[in-house]
């Protein structure tokens, strides 16, 4: 398995460009993690875990993403992150844990939540407090996380679009079904859509990780024509009208 910076196969051209321009590979020490001989009996104690498939996934993840580092612009991070995929040792599991787990991302600033990898490949977030809150599945795999990051990075150079009296999240989501879903960057708590030179992002990650936190949405336009299309979309959402795909925008 080659490192993602050497072989970005499976990623979109956008994500490949993002990694080429914004990411680096740094040396990391994975020696503190449990050995394969230590992991096998540990994983066998977890109900329903395919031990060999899980070990293979953890090895592939370490080989493909280990040491990947970049300055993130995602709402979840907005910091420098480093991928340090280390399987959990026995002491990391609580009595209630049932999934094989590995650490995934190391923050460069203090955060009250952790980013982990399930043995099936799902990227999960969890509040790192004294309680034991549920794990929140955010992305189906690591590549989807990178695809979302690439969109954040690209949208940082686009035009933010909003209305003075912005529509609510429920209305925006309802009308988003008429846009083109960007499946490669979507997860369980994040969705991206694109149409007519603008993008819509709905982000519910913190609302799931921290009950009481609000979900967020944002729109960015590639250029002024996209901005006009985006404002037309948001105005129609606000007024409760159906968004007509490829409709002409009044100048």
Secondary structure by P-SEA (a helix, b strand, c coil): ccccccccccccaaaaaaaaccbbbbbbbccccccaaaaaaaaaaccccaaaaaaaaaaaaaaccccccccccccccccbbbbbccccccccccccccccccccccccccccbbbbbcccbbbbbbcccccccccccccccaaaaaaaaaaaaaaccbbbbbccccccaaaaaaaccccccccccccccbbbbbcccbbbbbbaaaaaaccccccccbbbbccaaaaaaaaaaaaaaaacccccccccccc
